[in-house]
Amino acid sequence: MIRLQPEPRDASAPTERDYISYSSISAYQSCPLRWYFKYVAGLPERSVSSSLVFGSAIHRSVEHHFNELLAGNEPPTLEALIGEYDRHWQETDESIVKFGKEDGRESLGPLAQRMLAAFQASTLARPEGHIIGVEEQLRGPIVPGCPDVLGRLDLLVETSDELIVTDLKTARSRWSSEQVDDQAGQLLLYSELVRHLAPQKRLRLRFAVVTKAKQPSVDLHEVAADPKKIDRTKRIVERVWRAIAAEHFFPSPSPMNCGGCPFREPCRKWTG
């Protein structure tokens, strides 16, 4: 269950955190003040976008599929996947879910069914090799001067000569090569966390993108484990952490950042 409204806590120093994640780093880059409200002040999130809950529900269904395969069972039916999707919504406090003008839980149901059916029909649902991890959590000290990096890997598959790391995304439309490049930092960091699992095998990194469309697609995008890009990503993490540790918190207003932000009220009251 997603904890949409964490218990408030007293503000604490950012340097007391013993780990960081890619999502945390991305959140700071998007809006440092929102990062402060969430990770330091611990303010409750009084709203959450329906797209976030929807994506998490799809993710839960796909996770269930791979867990069944990992356990040696037959692939679950579409009805079973929809059941997982529905359970996620049932466990969510819908009173704080912010829907779009044309969205609602009932209207999203048929879209979820189409997306899960497309997933079942895709090669992603039938991975070659052996599944060795689903929602696998790994952490390690991979960036000097920073806390451990924590990663949650959606799918780990091992073949005779490869270790394949797959991260699942949902998107309104198919990703371009530029979008893959923009998001590649996540998998590049993960590559540093998994290398020790199969050091003699080739490492493959890929995004699996399921589109929210009338006819959903499931696309696999490879990300090369380029040492120069990995080093660049680690340097970005290092510099973001320096800014966090120095408590450089300020708003970053924009239509994209502010529209669905759960901290709009405290942001307006913030005086610096």
Sequence and secondary structure as in RCSB ss.txt:
>XXXX:A:sequence
MIRLQPEPRDASAPTERDYISYSSISAYQSCPLRWYFKYVAGLPERSVSSSLVFGSAIHRSVEHHFNELLAGNEP
PTLEALIGEYDRHWQETDESIVKFGKEDGRESLGPLAQRMLAAFQASTLARPEGHIIGVEEQLRGPIVPGCPDVL
GRLDLLVETSDELIVTDLKTARSRWSSEQVDDQAGQLLLYSELVRHLAPQKRLRLRFAVVTKAKQPSVDLHEVAA
DPKKIDRTKRIVERVWRAIAAEHFFPSPSPMNCGGCPFREPCRKWTG
>XXXX:A:secstr
   SS        GGG SEEEHHHHHHHHH HHHHIIIIIS      EEHHHHHHHHHHHHHHHHHHHHHTT   
  HHHHHHHHHHHHHTS GGGEE  TT  HHHHHHHHHHHHHHHHHSGGGS SSEEEEEEEEEEE  STTS EEE
EEEEEEEE SSEEEEEEEEEESS   HHHHHHHHHHHHHHHHHHGGGSTTSEEEEEEEEEE SSS  EEEEEE  
 HHHHHHHHHHHHHHHHHHHTT       HHHHTT TTHHHHHH   
